[in-house]
Amino acid sequence: MQFPLMASKSHIATALLWAGLLVAPVLGMAQGTVVLTGKISGRTNDTVAVSIRENPLDPKEQITYARLDDKGEFRMAVKVDGPTRADLVYGDDVADLFLEPGNQLDIRFKGSDMASTVRFKGKGAETSTYLAEVDEKFIENDGFQVLPDNIMLYEPGFLSFLDYRRKEERKFLEHYSEDNQLSQAFKDYAKAEIDYSYANDRLTFQDLREQVVATESRLKMTPAYYEFLNDKALINSPNSVGSGMYQEFLLNYIHYSAESSGKRRSDPDFYQVCYDLAKNQLTGPVKPIIMGRVLQESFRFGHVKQSAAMLADFKNADPQNKYYPILQHDFESHKAFAIGAPAPDFTLVSSKGDSVSLKQLAGKLVYINFWRTTSGLALRDLPYAAELAKKFDGKNIVFLNIALDDNEGAWKQLVLTKRLPGVHVRASGGLRSAVAKAYGVQDVPAYFLLAEDGTFLNTKPKRLSSRAAVDEIKESFGKANTYSSTLPAGNK
């Protein structure tokens, strides 16, 4: 299952910051346009931007920029197809917006602290103000989040927590609606975010808890725990299509349904089953979105032949050709990492000073861990890597740790002083190194599991810290060529 992660607003801002000088010209007033004006006191940047993700299957965003004048004032016009969520981006800060055609919004805040000082006035101000208040009251409040403490609860306590959170969120929306004039489109969106946050957290709790609580075995839920999924209106809700949480829930629901039918993610036809479930069970505009997301998962997990067949079938579900071009491009970019395709060879120098090539490890299962000494998340996984290496000592597997470090001394000192097990090599140049590019590594840690014949067996194996990693590795021995039928004839 996919688990809801709190998106880093500073990460969004950083991604947009590099393009700060590419200020889009102000668009002319037209139907489907939102006009934003405002003033930033004590400005710390020269531009402000609005980012909208137009297509749920495309990570690219429509970004409109405006320069600040000498007084810190700005004006921009943003084209929208209809009611939509957006991000207001200033430096490293991001604020939530909800924009509808015809809005004329005035935005003011302090440049040093947008989050707590942003204020909205004008037509459409009520919806963005609501989002800001929800962010402060619920999202930034750890007491209303699944992690960290609430995931430790058992079934009764967790359900009590979810019920209380939903009750408080619904109460807040009801009272806010009484005091402010909100469009029906926004009411539908806000209600869906509440209801599907509840449904998604309830659906993923069992799996998420198993990953996080390493000291206990998987919880056994009561027969009634998943009965809420029998509500057909929960699955097909036309008024909820604009909610990202609704889409996330549906994807997890499809995963759950496939697993309930006896399928495992390691099965070659897992994503074909998910695709068929989405195709047969979902209706309306959300149907091609979820089918497309299943396809994207299939691409990323290397099931090329099934993906090609599903992609060809997808055309029928996308008569307006809105999603197919995006999926086609995504498919082409992932073909090189198909399960059963040969992993790129490389030769790197180890911490002991000798050369190690992937070709030398032929005949053994190879678990590759891309990391670097400056990554906190990668460092946190090192103890688990050591435990796995010890657990499989003497078995036909090599744990190959590739450090993407420029500082050879720091890397070598850490490996040698900590006596880290496994094979340790270094690729200077970091993410720009040849081996990182060959494996498409965009961040660390990144993992790959290779079969004994040097082909990709799993391009997204369980993290070293996951309890399921041990079972996954045990089941991988002798699986070379298992997925050869998933490759197109030209790739075998």
DRENDO-1510 file (C-alpha; in Angstrom, 1 decimal, always signed):
<recs>
REC; n; res; u; v; w
REC; 1; MET; +0.0; +0.0; +0.0 .
REC; 2; GLN; +1.0; +3.6; -0.4 .
REC; 3; PHE; +1.0; +5.6; +2.8 .
REC; 4; PRO; +0.1; +9.3; +3.1 .
REC; 5; LEU; +3.3; +11.3; +3.7 .
REC; 6; MET; +3.2; +14.9; +4.9 .
REC; 7; ALA; +4.6; +16.8; +1.8 .
REC; 8; SER; +7.4; +19.1; +2.7 .
REC; 9; LYS; +6.4; +22.6; +1.7 .
REC; 10; SER; +10.0; +23.8; +1.7 .
REC; 11; HIS; +10.8; +21.0; -0.8 .
REC; 12; ILE; +8.1; +22.4; -3.1 .
REC; 13; ALA; +9.5; +25.9; -2.8 .
REC; 14; THR; +13.1; +24.7; -3.4 .
REC; 15; ALA; +12.0; +23.0; -6.6 .
REC; 16; LEU; +10.5; +26.3; -7.9 .
REC; 17; LEU; +13.2; +28.6; -6.6 .
REC; 18; TRP; +15.7; +28.0; -9.4 .
REC; 19; ALA; +13.3; +29.4; -11.9 .
REC; 20; GLY; +12.6; +32.6; -10.0 .
REC; 21; LEU; +13.7; +34.8; -12.9 .
REC; 22; LEU; +11.4; +33.2; -15.4 .
REC; 23; VAL; +8.5; +35.5; -14.5 .
REC; 24; ALA; +5.4; +34.7; -16.6 .
REC; 25; PRO; +3.7; +37.6; -18.2 .
REC; 26; VAL; +0.4; +38.7; -16.7 .
REC; 27; LEU; -2.4; +37.0; -18.5 .
REC; 28; GLY; -5.3; +38.9; -19.9 .
REC; 29; MET; -8.6; +38.8; -18.1 .
REC; 30; ALA; -10.7; +35.9; -19.4 .
REC; 31; GLN; -13.1; +33.2; -18.3 .
REC; 32; GLY; -11.2; +30.8; -16.1 .
REC; 33; THR; -8.8; +33.4; -14.7 .
REC; 34; VAL; -8.0; +34.2; -11.1 .
REC; 35; VAL; -6.4; +37.6; -10.3 .
REC; 36; LEU; -4.0; +37.7; -7.3 .
REC; 37; THR; -2.7; +40.9; -5.8 .
REC; 38; GLY; -0.9; +41.5; -2.6 .
REC; 39; LYS; +1.9; +42.9; -0.6 .
REC; 40; ILE; +4.8; +41.3; +1.2 .
REC; 41; SER; +6.3; +43.3; +4.1 .
REC; 42; GLY; +10.0; +42.9; +4.8 .
REC; 43; ARG; +10.5; +41.0; +1.6 .
REC; 44; THR; +13.3; +38.5; +1.4 .
REC; 45; ASN; +12.8; +37.5; -2.3 .
REC; 46; ASP; +12.1; +39.3; -5.5 .
REC; 47; THR; +9.4; +37.0; -6.8 .
REC; 48; VAL; +6.2; +35.2; -5.6 .
REC; 49; ALA; +4.7; +32.2; -7.5 .
REC; 50; VAL; +1.5; +30.1; -7.7 .
REC; 51; SER; +1.9; +26.5; -8.6 .
REC; 52; ILE; -0.9; +24.3; -9.9 .
REC; 53; ARG; -0.7; +20.6; -10.8 .
REC; 54; GLU; -3.0; +20.4; -13.8 .
REC; 55; ASN; -2.8; +16.7; -14.4 .
REC; 56; PRO; -2.8; +14.2; -11.5 .
REC; 57; LEU; -0.6; +11.8; -13.5 .
REC; 58; ASP; +2.0; +14.4; -14.4 .
REC; 59; PRO; +4.5; +15.7; -11.8 .
REC; 60; LYS; +5.0; +18.8; -13.8 .
REC; 61; GLU; +3.2; +21.9; -12.5 .
REC; 62; GLN; +1.9; +25.1; -14.1 .
REC; 63; ILE; +3.8; +27.9; -12.5 .
REC; 64; THR; +3.0; +31.5; -12.7 .
REC; 65; TYR; +5.4; +34.1; -11.3 .
REC; 66; ALA; +5.2; +37.7; -10.4 .
REC; 67; ARG; +7.9; +40.2; -9.5 .
REC; 68; LEU; +7.6; +42.3; -6.4 .
REC; 69; ASP; +7.9; +46.1; -6.9 .
REC; 70; ASP; +9.8; +48.5; -4.7 .
REC; 71; LYS; +6.9; +48.5; -2.2 .
REC; 72; GLY; +6.8; +44.7; -2.1 .
REC; 73; GLU; +3.5; +44.6; -4.0 .
REC; 74; PHE; +2.7; +42.1; -6.8 .
REC; 75; ARG; -0.1; +41.3; -9.3 .
REC; 76; MET; -0.6; +38.2; -11.4 .
REC; 77; ALA; -3.4; +36.4; -13.3 .
REC; 78; VAL; -3.6; +32.6; -13.2 .
REC; 79; LYS; -5.5; +30.6; -15.7 .
REC; 80; VAL; -7.6; +27.8; -14.1 .
REC; 81; ASP; -9.8; +25.2; -15.8 .
REC; 82; GLY; -12.1; +25.1; -12.8 .
REC; 83; PRO; -12.0; +24.9; -9.0 .
REC; 84; THR; -8.5; +23.7; -8.0 .
REC; 85; ARG; -6.0; +23.4; -5.2 .
REC; 86; ALA; -2.8; +25.5; -5.6 .
REC; 87; ASP; +0.3; +26.5; -3.8 .
REC; 88; LEU; +1.5; +30.0; -3.1 .
REC; 89; VAL; +5.3; +29.9; -3.0 .
REC; 90; TYR; +7.6; +32.5; -1.6 .
REC; 91; GLY; +11.2; +31.5; -1.0 .
REC; 92; ASP; +11.1; +28.4; +1.2 .
REC; 93; ASP; +7.5; +29.0; +2.4 .
REC; 94; VAL; +4.4; +27.5; +0.8 .
REC; 95; ALA; +0.7; +28.3; +1.7 .
REC; 96; ASP; -2.4; +26.4; +0.5 .
REC; 97; LEU; -4.8; +28.1; -1.9 .
REC; 98; PHE; -8.1; +27.1; -3.4 .
REC; 99; LEU; -8.8; +29.0; -6.6 .
REC; 100; GLU; -12.0; +29.2; -8.6 .
REC; 101; PRO; -12.6; +31.1; -11.9 .
REC; 102; GLY; -13.4; +34.7; -11.2 .
REC; 103; ASN; -11.6; +34.9; -7.9 .
REC; 104; GLN; -10.0; +38.3; -7.1 .
REC; 105; LEU; -7.8; +37.6; -4.1 .
REC; 106; ASP; -5.6; +40.0; -2.1 .
REC; 107; ILE; -2.8; +38.3; -0.2 .
REC; 108; ARG; -0.6; +39.9; +2.4 .
REC; 109; PHE; +2.1; +38.4; +4.7 .
REC; 110; LYS; +5.5; +39.0; +6.3 .
REC; 111; GLY; +8.4; +37.9; +4.1 .
REC; 112; SER; +10.1; +36.3; +7.1 .
REC; 113; ASP; +7.1; +34.2; +8.2 .
REC; 114; MET; +4.4; +33.6; +5.6 .
REC; 115; ALA; +2.9; +30.6; +7.4 .
REC; 116; SER; +1.7; +32.4; +10.5 .
REC; 117; THR; +1.1; +35.9; +9.0 .
REC; 118; VAL; -0.6; +35.2; +5.7 .
REC; 119; ARG; -4.0; +36.9; +5.3 .
REC; 120; PHE; -6.6; +36.7; +2.5 .
REC; 121; LYS; -9.2; +39.3; +1.4 .
REC; 122; GLY; -11.4; +39.7; -1.6 .
REC; 123; LYS; -13.5; +37.3; -3.6 .
REC; 124; GLY; -12.5; +33.7; -2.8 .
REC; 125; ALA; -10.6; +34.6; +0.5 .
REC; 126; GLU; -12.8; +32.4; +2.6 .
REC; 127; THR; -11.6; +29.1; +1.1 .
REC; 128; SER; -7.9; +29.8; +1.4 .
REC; 129; THR; -8.4; +31.1; +4.9 .
REC; 130; TYR; -10.1; +27.9; +5.8 .
REC; 131; LEU; -7.1; +25.9; +4.4 .
REC; 132; ALA; -4.7; +28.0; +6.5 .
REC; 133; GLU; -6.7; +27.5; +9.6 .
REC; 134; VAL; -7.0; +23.7; +9.0 .
REC; 135; ASP; -3.3; +23.5; +8.5 .
REC; 136; GLU; -2.6; +25.2; +11.8 .
REC; 137; LYS; -5.3; +23.4; +13.8 .
REC; 138; PHE; -5.0; +19.8; +12.4 .
REC; 139; ILE; -2.1; +19.2; +10.0 .
REC; 140; GLU; +0.7; +20.9; +12.0 .
REC; 141; ASN; -0.7; +19.4; +15.2 .
REC; 142; ASP; +1.0; +16.1; +15.9 .
REC; 143; GLY; -2.0; +15.1; +18.1 .
REC; 144; PHE; -4.1; +14.7; +15.0 .
REC; 145; GLN; -1.5; +12.9; +12.9 .
REC; 146; VAL; -1.2; +9.1; +12.6 .
REC; 147; LEU; +2.6; +9.3; +13.3 .
REC; 148; PRO; +4.4; +9.0; +15.6 .
REC; 149; ASP; +2.4; +8.1; +18.8 .
REC; 150; ASN; -0.9; +7.0; +17.4 .
REC; 151; ILE; +0.6; +4.3; +15.2 .
REC; 152; MET; +1.6; +2.5; +18.4 .
REC; 153; LEU; -2.1; +2.1; +19.4 .
REC; 154; TYR; -4.0; -1.2; +19.0 .
REC; 155; GLU; -7.3; -1.4; +17.0 .
REC; 156; PRO; -9.8; +0.0; +19.6 .
REC; 157; GLY; -7.5; +3.0; +20.5 .
REC; 158; PHE; -6.6; +3.7; +16.9 .
REC; 159; LEU; -10.3; +3.7; +15.8 .
REC; 160; SER; -11.1; +6.0; +18.7 .
REC; 161; PHE; -8.4; +8.4; +17.6 .
REC; 162; LEU; -9.7; +8.4; +13.9 .
REC; 163; ASP; -13.3; +8.9; +15.0 .
REC; 164; TYR; -12.4; +11.8; +17.3 .
REC; 165; ARG; -10.2; +13.5; +14.6 .
REC; 166; ARG; -13.0; +13.2; +12.0 .
REC; 167; LYS; -15.6; +14.5; +14.4 .
REC; 168; GLU; -13.5; +17.5; +15.2 .
REC; 169; GLU; -12.7; +18.2; +11.5 .
REC; 170; ARG; -16.3; +17.9; +10.5 .
REC; 171; LYS; -17.4; +20.2; +13.3 .
REC; 172; PHE; -14.8; +22.8; +12.3 .
REC; 173; LEU; -16.0; +22.7; +8.6 .
REC; 174; GLU; -19.6; +22.9; +9.7 .
REC; 175; HIS; -19.0; +26.0; +11.9 .
REC; 176; TYR; -16.9; +27.6; +9.3 .
REC; 177; SER; -19.5; +27.1; +6.6 .
REC; 178; GLU; -22.1; +28.7; +8.8 .
REC; 179; ASP; -20.0; +31.9; +9.3 .
REC; 180; ASN; -18.6; +32.1; +5.7 .
REC; 181; GLN; -20.0; +31.8; +2.2 .
REC; 182; LEU; -18.4; +28.8; +0.5 .
REC; 183; SER; -19.0; +27.4; -2.9 .
REC; 184; GLN; -20.4; +23.9; -3.3 .
REC; 185; ALA; -17.3; +22.9; -5.1 .
REC; 186; PHE; -15.2; +23.8; -2.1 .
REC; 187; LYS; -17.5; +22.2; +0.4 .
REC; 188; ASP; -17.3; +18.9; -1.6 .
REC; 189; TYR; -13.5; +19.2; -1.7 .
REC; 190; ALA; -13.2; +19.9; +2.1 .
REC; 191; LYS; -15.6; +17.2; +3.0 .
REC; 192; ALA; -13.8; +14.7; +0.8 .
REC; 193; GLU; -10.4; +15.6; +2.4 .
REC; 194; ILE; -11.8; +14.8; +5.8 .
REC; 195; ASP; -13.7; +11.6; +4.9 .
REC; 196; TYR; -10.9; +10.1; +2.8 .
REC; 197; SER; -8.2; +11.0; +5.3 .
REC; 198; TYR; -10.1; +8.9; +7.7 .
REC; 199; ALA; -10.7; +6.1; +5.3 .
REC; 200; ASN; -7.1; +6.0; +4.0 .
REC; 201; ASP; -5.6; +6.0; +7.5 .
REC; 202; ARG; -7.9; +3.2; +8.6 .
REC; 203; LEU; -7.2; +1.2; +5.5 .
REC; 204; THR; -3.4; +1.5; +5.7 .
REC; 205; PHE; -3.0; +1.2; +9.5 .
REC; 206; GLN; -2.3; -2.5; +9.7 .
REC; 207; ASP; +0.5; -2.4; +7.1 .
REC; 208; LEU; +1.9; +0.9; +8.3 .
REC; 209; ARG; +2.1; -0.3; +11.9 .
REC; 210; GLU; +3.8; -3.5; +10.9 .
REC; 211; GLN; +6.6; -1.4; +9.2 .
REC; 212; VAL; +7.0; +1.1; +12.0 .
REC; 213; VAL; +6.6; -1.1; +15.2 .
REC; 214; ALA; +9.5; -3.5; +14.8 .
REC; 215; THR; +9.1; -5.1; +18.2 .
REC; 216; GLU; +5.7; -6.7; +17.5 .
REC; 217; SER; +4.2; -8.9; +14.9 .
REC; 218; ARG; +1.5; -7.8; +12.5 .
REC; 219; LEU; -1.7; -7.0; +14.2 .
REC; 220; LYS; -4.7; -9.2; +13.6 .
REC; 221; MET; -7.8; -7.0; +13.0 .
REC; 222; THR; -11.3; -7.9; +14.0 .
REC; 223; PRO; -13.6; -9.1; +11.2 .
REC; 224; ALA; -15.6; -5.8; +11.4 .
REC; 225; TYR; -12.5; -3.6; +10.9 .
REC; 226; TYR; -12.6; -3.5; +7.1 .
REC; 227; GLU; -16.4; -3.6; +6.8 .
REC; 228; PHE; -16.5; +0.2; +6.0 .
REC; 229; LEU; -15.1; -0.7; +2.6 .
REC; 230; ASN; -18.4; -2.3; +1.7 .
REC; 231; ASP; -20.0; +1.2; +1.3 .
REC; 232; LYS; -20.2; +1.5; -2.5 .
REC; 233; ALA; -20.7; +5.3; -2.2 .
REC; 234; LEU; -17.3; +5.5; -0.5 .
REC; 235; ILE; -15.6; +3.9; -3.5 .
REC; 236; ASN; -17.4; +5.8; -6.3 .
REC; 237; SER; -17.9; +9.4; -5.2 .
REC; 238; PRO; -18.2; +11.8; -8.2 .
REC; 239; ASN; -18.2; +14.8; -5.9 .
REC; 240; SER; -14.8; +13.8; -4.5 .
REC; 241; VAL; -12.8; +13.6; -7.7 .
REC; 242; GLY; -10.9; +16.8; -7.0 .
REC; 243; SER; -9.6; +15.5; -3.7 .
REC; 244; GLY; -6.1; +14.2; -3.7 .
REC; 245; MET; -6.8; +12.2; -0.6 .
REC; 246; TYR; -9.7; +10.4; -2.4 .
REC; 247; GLN; -7.4; +9.4; -5.2 .
REC; 248; GLU; -4.8; +8.2; -2.7 .
REC; 249; PHE; -7.4; +6.1; -0.9 .
REC; 250; LEU; -8.7; +4.5; -4.1 .
REC; 251; LEU; -5.2; +3.4; -5.1 .
REC; 252; ASN; -4.7; +1.8; -1.6 .
REC; 253; TYR; -8.2; +0.3; -1.9 .
REC; 254; ILE; -7.2; -1.4; -5.2 .
REC; 255; HIS; -4.0; -2.7; -3.6 .
REC; 256; TYR; -6.0; -4.0; -0.7 .
REC; 257; SER; -8.5; -5.7; -3.0 .
REC; 258; ALA; -5.7; -7.4; -5.0 .
REC; 259; GLU; -4.0; -8.6; -1.8 .
REC; 260; SER; -7.3; -9.8; -0.4 .
REC; 261; SER; -7.7; -12.0; -3.5 .
REC; 262; GLY; -4.4; -13.8; -2.6 .
REC; 263; LYS; -2.0; -11.7; -4.7 .
REC; 264; ARG; +1.3; -10.5; -3.5 .
REC; 265; ARG; +3.3; -7.6; -4.8 .
REC; 266; SER; +6.1; -10.0; -5.7 .
REC; 267; ASP; +3.7; -11.8; -8.1 .
REC; 268; PRO; +4.4; -11.0; -11.8 .
REC; 269; ASP; +0.7; -10.3; -12.4 .
REC; 270; PHE; +0.1; -8.2; -9.3 .
REC; 271; TYR; -0.3; -4.9; -11.2 .
REC; 272; GLN; -2.3; -6.5; -14.0 .
REC; 273; VAL; -4.8; -7.6; -11.3 .
REC; 274; CYS; -4.8; -4.1; -9.8 .
REC; 275; TYR; -5.4; -2.6; -13.2 .
REC; 276; ASP; -8.3; -4.9; -13.9 .
REC; 277; LEU; -9.8; -4.1; -10.5 .
REC; 278; ALA; -9.7; -0.4; -11.1 .
REC; 279; LYS; -11.1; -0.9; -14.6 .
REC; 280; ASN; -14.0; -3.0; -13.4 .
REC; 281; GLN; -14.9; -1.4; -10.1 .
REC; 282; LEU; -14.4; +2.3; -10.6 .
REC; 283; THR; -16.6; +4.7; -12.5 .
REC; 284; GLY; -16.5; +8.3; -13.7 .
REC; 285; PRO; -13.5; +10.6; -14.2 .
REC; 286; VAL; -11.5; +9.1; -11.4 .
REC; 287; LYS; -11.4; +5.7; -13.1 .
REC; 288; PRO; -8.7; +6.6; -15.7 .
REC; 289; ILE; -6.7; +8.4; -13.0 .
REC; 290; ILE; -6.4; +5.4; -10.8 .
REC; 291; MET; -5.8; +3.0; -13.8 .
REC; 292; GLY; -3.0; +5.4; -14.8 .
REC; 293; ARG; -1.5; +5.4; -11.3 .
REC; 294; VAL; -1.5; +1.6; -11.3 .
REC; 295; LEU; +0.3; +1.7; -14.7 .
REC; 296; GLN; +2.9; +4.1; -13.3 .
REC; 297; GLU; +3.5; +1.7; -10.4 .
REC; 298; SER; +3.9; -1.1; -12.9 .
REC; 299; PHE; +6.5; +0.9; -14.8 .
REC; 300; ARG; +8.5; +1.7; -11.7 .
REC; 301; PHE; +8.5; -1.9; -10.6 .
REC; 302; GLY; +9.7; -3.2; -13.9 .
REC; 303; HIS; +6.8; -5.2; -15.2 .
REC; 304; VAL; +7.4; -4.1; -18.8 .
REC; 305; LYS; +5.5; -6.6; -20.9 .
REC; 306; GLN; +2.3; -6.5; -18.8 .
REC; 307; SER; +2.7; -2.7; -18.7 .
REC; 308; ALA; +2.9; -2.5; -22.5 .
REC; 309; ALA; -0.3; -4.5; -22.8 .
REC; 310; MET; -2.1; -2.5; -20.2 .
REC; 311; LEU; -0.9; +0.8; -21.7 .
REC; 312; ALA; -2.4; -0.2; -25.1 .
REC; 313; ASP; -5.7; -1.1; -23.4 .
REC; 314; PHE; -5.6; +2.2; -21.5 .
REC; 315; LYS; -6.3; +4.2; -24.7 .
REC; 316; ASN; -9.9; +3.1; -24.5 .
REC; 317; ALA; -10.3; +4.6; -21.1 .
REC; 318; ASP; -8.8; +7.9; -22.2 .
REC; 319; PRO; -10.7; +9.0; -25.3 .
REC; 320; GLN; -9.7; +12.6; -24.9 .
REC; 321; ASN; -6.0; +11.6; -24.8 .
REC; 322; LYS; -5.5; +13.5; -21.6 .
REC; 323; TYR; -3.3; +10.9; -19.8 .
REC; 324; TYR; -2.0; +8.5; -22.4 .
REC; 325; PRO; +0.9; +10.7; -23.7 .
REC; 326; ILE; +2.2; +11.2; -20.1 .
REC; 327; LEU; +2.0; +7.5; -19.4 .
REC; 328; GLN; +3.7; +6.6; -22.7 .
REC; 329; HIS; +6.6; +8.9; -21.9 .
REC; 330; ASP; +6.8; +7.4; -18.4 .
REC; 331; PHE; +6.8; +3.9; -19.8 .
REC; 332; GLU; +9.7; +4.6; -22.2 .
REC; 333; SER; +11.8; +6.1; -19.4 .
REC; 334; HIS; +11.5; +3.0; -17.3 .
REC; 335; LYS; +12.0; +0.2; -19.8 .
REC; 336; ALA; +15.7; +0.0; -19.1 .
REC; 337; PHE; +15.0; -1.0; -15.5 .
REC; 338; ALA; +12.6; -3.8; -16.4 .
REC; 339; ILE; +12.6; -6.9; -14.2 .
REC; 340; GLY; +14.7; -9.4; -16.0 .
REC; 341; ALA; +16.8; -6.8; -17.8 .
REC; 342; PRO; +20.5; -6.8; -17.2 .
REC; 343; ALA; +21.7; -4.4; -14.6 .
REC; 344; PRO; +24.4; -1.9; -15.8 .
REC; 345; ASP; +27.9; -3.2; -15.0 .
REC; 346; PHE; +30.4; -0.9; -13.2 .
REC; 347; THR; +33.8; -1.1; -11.6 .
REC; 348; LEU; +34.5; +0.9; -8.4 .
REC; 349; VAL; +37.2; +1.0; -5.7 .
REC; 350; SER; +36.3; -0.6; -2.4 .
REC; 351; SER; +37.2; +0.7; +1.1 .
REC; 352; LYS; +40.0; -1.9; +1.1 .
REC; 353; GLY; +41.5; -0.4; -2.0 .
REC; 354; ASP; +40.7; -3.2; -4.5 .
REC; 355; SER; +38.5; -3.0; -7.5 .
REC; 356; VAL; +35.0; -4.4; -7.4 .
REC; 357; SER; +32.8; -4.9; -10.5 .
REC; 358; LEU; +29.2; -6.1; -10.7 .
REC; 359; LYS; +30.4; -8.8; -13.2 .
REC; 360; GLN; +32.6; -10.3; -10.5 .
REC; 361; LEU; +29.5; -11.0; -8.3 .
REC; 362; ALA; +27.8; -13.1; -11.0 .
REC; 363; GLY; +26.2; -16.2; -9.4 .
REC; 364; LYS; +25.1; -14.4; -6.3 .
REC; 365; LEU; +22.1; -12.4; -5.3 .
REC; 366; VAL; +23.1; -8.8; -5.0 .
REC; 367; TYR; +21.4; -6.2; -2.8 .
REC; 368; ILE; +22.6; -2.8; -3.8 .
REC; 369; ASN; +22.3; +0.1; -1.3 .
REC; 370; PHE; +23.1; +3.6; -2.7 .
REC; 371; TRP; +23.9; +5.9; +0.2 .
REC; 372; ARG; +26.1; +8.8; +1.3 .
REC; 373; THR; +27.6; +9.8; +4.7 .
REC; 374; THR; +25.8; +13.2; +4.7 .
REC; 375; SER; +22.3; +11.6; +4.4 .
REC; 376; GLY; +20.6; +11.2; +7.7 .
REC; 377; LEU; +18.0; +8.8; +6.3 .
REC; 378; ALA; +20.8; +6.6; +4.7 .
REC; 379; LEU; +22.8; +6.7; +7.9 .
REC; 380; ARG; +19.8; +5.6; +9.9 .
REC; 381; ASP; +19.5; +2.5; +7.7 .
REC; 382; LEU; +23.1; +1.4; +8.3 .
REC; 383; PRO; +22.5; -0.6; +11.5 .
REC; 384; TYR; +19.8; -2.5; +9.7 .
REC; 385; ALA; +22.1; -3.1; +6.8 .
REC; 386; ALA; +24.6; -4.6; +9.2 .
REC; 387; GLU; +22.0; -6.8; +10.8 .
REC; 388; LEU; +20.8; -8.1; +7.4 .
REC; 389; ALA; +24.4; -8.8; +6.4 .
REC; 390; LYS; +25.0; -10.8; +9.6 .
REC; 391; LYS; +21.7; -12.6; +9.2 .
REC; 392; PHE; +22.5; -13.8; +5.7 .
REC; 393; ASP; +26.2; -14.5; +6.4 .
REC; 394; GLY; +27.3; -17.6; +4.5 .
REC; 395; LYS; +24.3; -17.4; +2.1 .
REC; 396; ASN; +24.6; -16.8; -1.6 .
REC; 397; ILE; +24.1; -13.0; -1.4 .
REC; 398; VAL; +26.3; -9.9; -1.4 .
REC; 399; PHE; +25.3; -6.7; +0.2 .
REC; 400; LEU; +26.9; -4.1; -2.0 .
REC; 401; ASN; +26.9; -0.6; -0.5 .
REC; 402; ILE; +27.7; +2.2; -3.0 .
REC; 403; ALA; +28.6; +5.5; -1.4 .
REC; 404; LEU; +27.9; +8.6; -3.5 .
REC; 405; ASP; +30.5; +10.6; -1.6 .
REC; 406; ASP; +33.1; +13.1; -2.8 .
REC; 407; ASN; +34.8; +13.1; +0.5 .
REC; 408; GLU; +36.7; +9.8; +0.4 .
REC; 409; GLY; +38.3; +10.2; +3.8 .
REC; 410; ALA; +35.0; +10.7; +5.6 .
REC; 411; TRP; +33.5; +7.7; +3.9 .
REC; 412; LYS; +36.4; +5.4; +4.4 .
REC; 413; GLN; +36.8; +6.4; +8.1 .
REC; 414; LEU; +33.1; +5.7; +8.8 .
REC; 415; VAL; +33.2; +2.3; +7.1 .
REC; 416; LEU; +36.4; +1.1; +8.7 .
REC; 417; THR; +35.8; +2.5; +12.2 .
REC; 418; LYS; +32.3; +1.2; +12.4 .
REC; 419; ARG; +33.4; -2.1; +10.8 .
REC; 420; LEU; +30.4; -2.1; +8.5 .
REC; 421; PRO; +29.7; -5.5; +7.0 .
REC; 422; GLY; +29.1; -6.1; +3.3 .
REC; 423; VAL; +31.1; -4.8; +0.4 .
REC; 424; HIS; +31.7; -1.0; +0.4 .
REC; 425; VAL; +32.6; +0.9; -2.7 .
REC; 426; ARG; +32.5; +4.6; -3.5 .
REC; 427; ALA; +31.5; +6.6; -6.6 .
REC; 428; SER; +32.8; +10.1; -6.7 .
REC; 429; GLY; +30.6; +12.7; -8.2 .
REC; 430; GLY; +27.5; +11.8; -6.1 .
REC; 431; LEU; +24.3; +11.8; -8.0 .
REC; 432; ARG; +26.2; +13.0; -11.1 .
REC; 433; SER; +28.4; +9.9; -11.1 .
REC; 434; ALA; +28.2; +7.4; -14.0 .
REC; 435; VAL; +26.8; +4.6; -11.8 .
REC; 436; ALA; +24.1; +6.8; -10.2 .
REC; 437; LYS; +23.0; +7.9; -13.7 .
REC; 438; ALA; +23.1; +4.4; -15.0 .
REC; 439; TYR; +20.7; +3.3; -12.2 .
REC; 440; GLY; +18.6; +6.4; -12.4 .
REC; 441; VAL; +19.3; +7.3; -8.8 .
REC; 442; GLN; +17.8; +10.7; -7.9 .
REC; 443; ASP; +18.2; +10.5; -4.1 .
REC; 444; VAL; +19.5; +8.3; -1.4 .
REC; 445; PRO; +19.0; +5.8; +0.1 .
REC; 446; ALA; +18.0; +3.9; -3.1 .
REC; 447; TYR; +17.9; +0.1; -3.3 .
REC; 448; PHE; +18.0; -2.6; -6.0 .
REC; 449; LEU; +17.9; -6.4; -5.8 .
REC; 450; LEU; +19.6; -8.3; -8.5 .
REC; 451; ALA; +19.2; -11.9; -9.4 .
REC; 452; GLU; +22.1; -14.4; -9.6 .
REC; 453; ASP; +22.4; -13.8; -13.3 .
REC; 454; GLY; +22.9; -10.0; -12.9 .
REC; 455; THR; +19.4; -9.1; -14.0 .
REC; 456; PHE; +17.0; -6.8; -12.1 .
REC; 457; LEU; +14.8; -8.8; -9.7 .
REC; 458; ASN; +13.3; -5.9; -7.8 .
REC; 459; THR; +13.9; -2.2; -8.5 .
REC; 460; LYS; +12.1; -1.1; -5.4 .
REC; 461; PRO; +12.9; -3.7; -2.7 .
REC; 462; LYS; +11.8; -3.3; +0.9 .
REC; 463; ARG; +14.0; -0.8; +2.8 .
REC; 464; LEU; +16.7; -2.3; +5.0 .
REC; 465; SER; +14.9; -1.2; +8.1 .
REC; 466; SER; +11.6; -3.0; +7.1 .
REC; 467; ARG; +10.7; -6.2; +8.9 .
REC; 468; ALA; +9.5; -7.5; +5.5 .
REC; 469; ALA; +13.0; -7.1; +4.0 .
REC; 470; VAL; +14.2; -10.5; +5.4 .
REC; 471; ASP; +11.3; -12.5; +3.9 .
REC; 472; GLU; +11.6; -10.7; +0.6 .
REC; 473; ILE; +15.3; -11.6; +0.3 .
REC; 474; LYS; +14.6; -15.2; +1.4 .
REC; 475; GLU; +12.0; -15.5; -1.4 .
REC; 476; SER; +14.4; -14.1; -4.0 .
REC; 477; PHE; +17.0; -16.8; -4.1 .
REC; 478; GLY; +16.9; -18.8; -7.3 .
REC; 479; LYS; +14.3; -16.4; -8.9 .
REC; 480; ALA; +16.6; -15.5; -11.9 .
REC; 481; ASN; +14.6; -15.6; -15.2 .
REC; 482; THR; +11.3; -15.8; -13.3 .
REC; 483; TYR; +10.3; -12.6; -15.0 .
REC; 484; SER; +11.8; -13.2; -18.3 .
REC; 485; SER; +8.3; -13.4; -19.8 .
REC; 486; THR; +7.7; -9.9; -18.7 .
REC; 487; LEU; +10.2; -8.5; -21.2 .
REC; 488; PRO; +9.4; -7.7; -24.8 .
REC; 489; ALA; +11.2; -10.0; -27.2 .
REC; 490; GLY; +13.7; -7.4; -28.2 .
REC; 491; ASN; +14.8; -7.0; -24.5 .
REC; 492; LYS; +15.5; -10.6; -23.7 .
</recs>
